[in-house]
Amino acid sequence: MLRNGLEPWHVAIVALVCLMLFGSKKLPEMARGLGRSARILKAEARALREEPPTER
């Protein structure tokens, strides 16, 4: 069913719809927020991996 995955025109349509829904001023703010969230998630995951196991 999804043999080819996303084609370039799929990405273009999604970008156009996002631009129409949110406007050109909101998209950079949303991208910055998403980037911050990704960095926080990455840092927390790294901290959990490096944390020594606690004994009870």
N, CA, C and O atoms as CSV, one atom per row, in Angstrom:
chain,resi,resn,atom,element,x,y,z
A,1,MET,N,N,0.824,-1.184,0.000
A,1,MET,CA,C,0.000,0.000,0.000
A,1,MET,C,C,0.879,1.263,0.000
A,1,MET,O,O,0.650,2.169,-0.801
A,2,LEU,N,N,1.865,1.328,0.877
A,2,LEU,CA,C,2.737,2.499,0.918
A,2,LEU,C,C,4.118,2.131,0.392
A,2,LEU,O,O,5.113,2.262,1.104
A,3,ARG,N,N,4.177,1.684,-0.819
A,3,ARG,CA,C,5.443,1.233,-1.379
A,3,ARG,C,C,6.458,2.353,-1.521
A,3,ARG,O,O,7.625,2.180,-1.171
A,4,ASN,N,N,6.029,3.492,-2.027
A,4,ASN,CA,C,6.964,4.573,-2.313
A,4,ASN,C,C,7.112,5.567,-1.173
A,4,ASN,O,O,7.978,6.440,-1.231
A,5,GLY,N,N,6.303,5.457,-0.159
A,5,GLY,CA,C,6.391,6.411,0.947
A,5,GLY,C,C,5.894,7.781,0.515
A,5,GLY,O,O,4.944,7.901,-0.259
A,6,LEU,N,N,6.545,8.795,1.024
A,6,LEU,CA,C,6.150,10.163,0.692
A,6,LEU,C,C,6.857,10.632,-0.571
A,6,LEU,O,O,8.083,10.577,-0.675
A,7,GLU,N,N,6.082,11.083,-1.499
A,7,GLU,CA,C,6.610,11.667,-2.724
A,7,GLU,C,C,6.836,13.163,-2.474
A,7,GLU,O,O,6.258,13.713,-1.537
A,8,PRO,N,N,7.645,13.822,-3.269
A,8,PRO,CA,C,7.869,15.260,-3.076
A,8,PRO,C,C,6.588,16.092,-3.141
A,8,PRO,O,O,6.459,17.085,-2.426
A,9,TRP,N,N,5.649,15.698,-3.986
A,9,TRP,CA,C,4.414,16.487,-4.066
A,9,TRP,C,C,3.553,16.297,-2.828
A,9,TRP,O,O,2.755,17.178,-2.510
A,10,HIS,N,N,3.684,15.173,-2.112
A,10,HIS,CA,C,2.972,14.996,-0.838
A,10,HIS,C,C,3.466,16.024,0.179
A,10,HIS,O,O,2.673,16.663,0.870
A,11,VAL,N,N,4.776,16.169,0.257
A,11,VAL,CA,C,5.374,17.120,1.187
A,11,VAL,C,C,4.951,18.544,0.829
A,11,VAL,O,O,4.676,19.351,1.716
A,12,ALA,N,N,4.899,18.853,-0.459
A,12,ALA,CA,C,4.492,20.189,-0.896
A,12,ALA,C,C,3.047,20.480,-0.501
A,12,ALA,O,O,2.733,21.588,-0.064
A,13,ILE,N,N,2.177,19.501,-0.650
A,13,ILE,CA,C,0.768,19.688,-0.276
A,13,ILE,C,C,0.639,19.895,1.225
A,13,ILE,O,O,-0.102,20.774,1.666
A,14,VAL,N,N,1.345,19.103,2.012
A,14,VAL,CA,C,1.294,19.250,3.475
A,14,VAL,C,C,1.819,20.626,3.883
A,14,VAL,O,O,1.236,21.274,4.752
A,15,ALA,N,N,2.906,21.077,3.271
A,15,ALA,CA,C,3.463,22.400,3.583
A,15,ALA,C,C,2.474,23.501,3.213
A,15,ALA,O,O,2.309,24.458,3.969
A,16,LEU,N,N,1.825,23.380,2.080
A,16,LEU,CA,C,0.847,24.380,1.647
A,16,LEU,C,C,-0.347,24.433,2.594
A,16,LEU,O,O,-0.812,25.517,2.945
A,17,VAL,N,N,-0.840,23.279,3.003
A,17,VAL,CA,C,-1.974,23.235,3.934
A,17,VAL,C,C,-1.578,23.842,5.277
A,17,VAL,O,O,-2.356,24.602,5.854
A,18,CYS,N,N,-0.395,23.526,5.784
A,18,CYS,CA,C,0.070,24.116,7.050
A,18,CYS,C,C,0.187,25.624,6.934
A,18,CYS,O,O,-0.190,26.353,7.851
A,19,LEU,N,N,0.705,26.090,5.815
A,19,LEU,CA,C,0.843,27.530,5.605
A,19,LEU,C,C,-0.523,28.208,5.584
A,19,LEU,O,O,-0.681,29.296,6.137
A,20,MET,N,N,-1.499,27.583,4.958
A,20,MET,CA,C,-2.841,28.168,4.902
A,20,MET,C,C,-3.529,28.114,6.266
A,20,MET,O,O,-4.242,29.049,6.631
A,21,LEU,N,N,-3.326,27.046,7.017
A,21,LEU,CA,C,-3.983,26.918,8.315
A,21,LEU,C,C,-3.399,27.848,9.369
A,21,LEU,O,O,-4.143,28.506,10.097
A,22,PHE,N,N,-2.078,27.908,9.456
A,22,PHE,CA,C,-1.436,28.605,10.557
A,22,PHE,C,C,-0.887,29.977,10.178
A,22,PHE,O,O,-0.654,30.807,11.056
A,23,GLY,N,N,-0.683,30.222,8.926
A,23,GLY,CA,C,-0.144,31.509,8.505
A,23,GLY,C,C,1.368,31.535,8.590
A,23,GLY,O,O,1.982,30.721,9.280
A,24,SER,N,N,1.954,32.474,7.883
A,24,SER,CA,C,3.413,32.520,7.792
A,24,SER,C,C,4.067,33.028,9.077
A,24,SER,O,O,5.253,32.777,9.294
A,25,LYS,N,N,3.332,33.729,9.928
A,25,LYS,CA,C,3.925,34.241,11.166
A,25,LYS,C,C,3.976,33.177,12.253
A,25,LYS,O,O,4.889,33.194,13.078
A,26,LYS,N,N,3.044,32.274,12.277
A,26,LYS,CA,C,2.993,31.252,13.329
A,26,LYS,C,C,3.939,30.087,13.072
A,26,LYS,O,O,4.410,29.466,14.025
A,27,LEU,N,N,4.228,29.774,11.821
A,27,LEU,CA,C,5.048,28.599,11.512
A,27,LEU,C,C,6.453,28.657,12.118
A,27,LEU,O,O,6.889,27.648,12.672
A,28,PRO,N,N,7.188,29.768,12.051
A,28,PRO,CA,C,8.517,29.786,12.685
A,28,PRO,C,C,8.438,29.602,14.202
A,28,PRO,O,O,9.293,28.939,14.789
A,29,GLU,N,N,7.422,30.182,14.835
A,29,GLU,CA,C,7.249,30.003,16.282
A,29,GLU,C,C,6.997,28.540,16.611
A,29,GLU,O,O,7.552,28.009,17.574
A,30,MET,N,N,6.167,27.894,15.818
A,30,MET,CA,C,5.870,26.487,16.057
A,30,MET,C,C,7.111,25.630,15.848
A,30,MET,O,O,7.342,24.687,16.605
A,31,ALA,N,N,7.907,25.942,14.841
A,31,ALA,CA,C,9.134,25.184,14.570
A,31,ALA,C,C,10.135,25.353,15.712
A,31,ALA,O,O,10.791,24.390,16.110
A,32,ARG,N,N,10.255,26.576,16.240
A,32,ARG,CA,C,11.160,26.803,17.379
A,32,ARG,C,C,10.694,26.015,18.593
A,32,ARG,O,O,11.505,25.404,19.289
A,33,GLY,N,N,9.395,26.028,18.850
A,33,GLY,CA,C,8.855,25.280,19.987
A,33,GLY,C,C,9.081,23.784,19.831
A,33,GLY,O,O,9.404,23.095,20.799
A,34,LEU,N,N,8.911,23.288,18.622
A,34,LEU,CA,C,9.143,21.866,18.361
A,34,LEU,C,C,10.615,21.518,18.547
A,34,LEU,O,O,10.938,20.457,19.082
A,35,GLY,N,N,11.507,22.400,18.112
A,35,GLY,CA,C,12.944,22.178,18.293
A,35,GLY,C,C,13.333,22.164,19.760
A,35,GLY,O,O,14.115,21.317,20.192
A,36,ARG,N,N,12.785,23.105,20.530
A,36,ARG,CA,C,13.064,23.130,21.973
A,36,ARG,C,C,12.582,21.854,22.636
A,36,ARG,O,O,13.293,21.265,23.450
A,37,SER,N,N,11.381,21.426,22.292
A,37,SER,CA,C,10.829,20.202,22.881
A,37,SER,C,C,11.685,18.991,22.542
A,37,SER,O,O,11.917,18.132,23.393
A,38,ALA,N,N,12.152,18.920,21.306
A,38,ALA,CA,C,12.999,17.798,20.894
A,38,ALA,C,C,14.314,17.799,21.673
A,38,ALA,O,O,14.785,16.740,22.089
A,39,ARG,N,N,14.917,18.985,21.875
A,39,ARG,CA,C,16.166,19.059,22.641
A,39,ARG,C,C,15.952,18.629,24.082
A,39,ARG,O,O,16.780,17.912,24.644
A,40,ILE,N,N,14.853,19.057,24.683
A,40,ILE,CA,C,14.561,18.680,26.074
A,40,ILE,C,C,14.357,17.176,26.174
A,40,ILE,O,O,14.882,16.536,27.085
A,41,LEU,N,N,13.600,16.613,25.247
A,41,LEU,CA,C,13.358,15.169,25.251
A,41,LEU,C,C,14.661,14.401,25.098
A,41,LEU,O,O,14.883,13.404,25.786
A,42,LYS,N,N,15.521,14.861,24.200
A,42,LYS,CA,C,16.810,14.199,23.976
A,42,LYS,C,C,17.676,14.253,25.231
A,42,LYS,O,O,18.306,13.262,25.600
A,43,ALA,N,N,17.705,15.416,25.888
A,43,ALA,CA,C,18.512,15.567,27.101
A,43,ALA,C,C,17.978,14.685,28.225
A,43,ALA,O,O,18.759,14.068,28.950
A,44,GLU,N,N,16.672,14.619,28.376
A,44,GLU,CA,C,16.083,13.777,29.425
A,44,GLU,C,C,16.331,12.300,29.159
A,44,GLU,O,O,16.614,11.545,30.089
A,45,ALA,N,N,16.232,11.885,27.923
A,45,ALA,CA,C,16.492,10.481,27.584
A,45,ALA,C,C,17.953,10.133,27.863
A,45,ALA,O,O,18.249,9.053,28.373
A,46,ARG,N,N,18.860,11.040,27.532
A,46,ARG,CA,C,20.286,10.809,27.796
A,46,ARG,C,C,20.539,10.723,29.296
A,46,ARG,O,O,21.323,9.889,29.750
A,47,ALA,N,N,19.870,11.592,30.074
A,47,ALA,CA,C,20.060,11.579,31.525
A,47,ALA,C,C,19.542,10.270,32.127
A,47,ALA,O,O,20.144,9.734,33.058
A,48,LEU,N,N,18.447,9.765,31.607
A,48,LEU,CA,C,17.918,8.493,32.115
A,48,LEU,C,C,18.861,7.343,31.804
A,48,LEU,O,O,19.028,6.441,32.625
A,49,ARG,N,N,19.484,7.362,30.620
A,49,ARG,CA,C,20.414,6.295,30.255
A,49,ARG,C,C,21.674,6.344,31.105
A,49,ARG,O,O,22.219,5.298,31.458
A,50,GLU,N,N,22.142,7.528,31.435
A,50,GLU,CA,C,23.392,7.669,32.186
A,50,GLU,C,C,23.204,7.535,33.691
A,50,GLU,O,O,24.178,7.337,34.416
A,51,GLU,N,N,21.990,7.638,34.165
A,51,GLU,CA,C,21.714,7.570,35.595
A,51,GLU,C,C,21.943,6.154,36.102
A,51,GLU,O,O,21.413,5.203,35.526
A,52,PRO,N,N,22.724,5.993,37.171
A,52,PRO,CA,C,22.943,4.635,37.704
A,52,PRO,C,C,21.666,4.106,38.341
A,52,PRO,O,O,20.879,4.884,38.880
A,53,PRO,N,N,21.451,2.798,38.287
A,53,PRO,CA,C,20.241,2.227,38.876
A,53,PRO,C,C,20.234,2.418,40.409
A,53,PRO,O,O,21.262,2.258,41.067
A,54,THR,N,N,19.107,2.748,40.936
A,54,THR,CA,C,18.998,2.940,42.376
A,54,THR,C,C,18.544,1.642,43.014
A,54,THR,O,O,17.708,0.919,42.472
A,55,GLU,N,N,19.118,1.363,44.187
A,55,GLU,CA,C,18.742,0.150,44.911
A,55,GLU,C,C,17.706,0.497,45.956
A,55,GLU,O,O,17.757,1.566,46.564
A,56,ARG,N,N,16.782,-0.394,46.159
A,56,ARG,CA,C,15.733,-0.170,47.154
A,56,ARG,C,C,15.950,-1.028,48.350
A,56,ARG,O,O,15.165,-0.977,49.297
